[in-house]
Each structure stands twice: as structure tokens, then as C-alpha cells.
Amino acid sequence: MKTYSVELRHAASKRKINALPNNRLSPLKKRLPTDADAIAWAQAELLDFARRRSGPFYQYVEAAVIELMPFGVTVDGKDYRRVGRWVCNADGLAWRESPAAVLMADA
């Protein structure tokens, strides 16, 4: 079993996601057997969050999925691996896989 973290953020738009203070919720953590299970869990958390919130600061919502690595293991000097992120905006819901995840899958 792997341990995953989901980090939810929100803003009025993608451009403003990094400029808005206090737009990040506390990370959620869960042990799951596969990346696919973590991706499905993150999607459910994102949709639940988006359903309960509205207003101009909730037009763009994202949920980053991060695999927490075993202690002492690093990838590019960091102790986690971002699997990808779900994005919910006016265009709908979309999964955006991390470029690092694609490279590791090809290896």
C-alpha cells in the first residue's frame, strides 16, 4: 500500500491560483493500493469540495495528487512524487498528469 496526499486549492482563475492568499486547504492523506485509486479518491474530494462552495474565488478548483514516498527515498531531491492533478473550471473537469509521472511510467 502507498500513502497519498491530496491538496485542494481554489481561485477565481488559473492565473490567480498562486496569488490568492489562504486558498489551500489542509492536505488529506490516505493509504491506497494504486495510483488509479488515489486519482479516483482525489476526484471525489474535488467534486465534493466544489459542490459545497460557490462564488468568485471558487471558479477554478484543483486537487493535486501526491504519492508520499517511504522515509529516506527521494525523487529529484524531494521526498514525494506528484502523480497529477484534477482541475474543475468553466470548461468542466479534467485530469492533468504530472510530466514527472509520465517519465517515470516510461522508464
Secondary structure, 3 states (H helix, E strand, C coil): CEEEEEEEEEECCHHHCCCCCCCECCCEEEEECCHHHHHHHHHHHHHHHHHHCCCHHHCEEEEEEEEECCCCCCECCECEEEEEEEEEECCEEEEEECHHHHHHHHC
